[in-house]
Amino acid sequence: MAAIWRDFVVAVITAFRRRDEQAVADDRRRAVERLAEETIRRERRATDPPE
């Protein structure tokens, strides 16, 4: 019986940990996308002729 409860607790902890890891991965992906967009904007401003 104890093994069943242990497996249940491990499964719950693993589920929460994976959700946290997914959130961190999503945050990193969004940060990289923002950095890429800002870099593209900066490069376009540098290469655009002045008006």
Contacts in CASP RR format, 6 or more apart in sequence:
PFRMAT RR
TARGET T0000
AUTHOR 0000-0000-0000
METHOD contacts of the structure
MODEL  1
MAAIWRDFVVAVITAFRRRDEQAVADDRRRAVERLAEETIRRERRATDPP
E
END
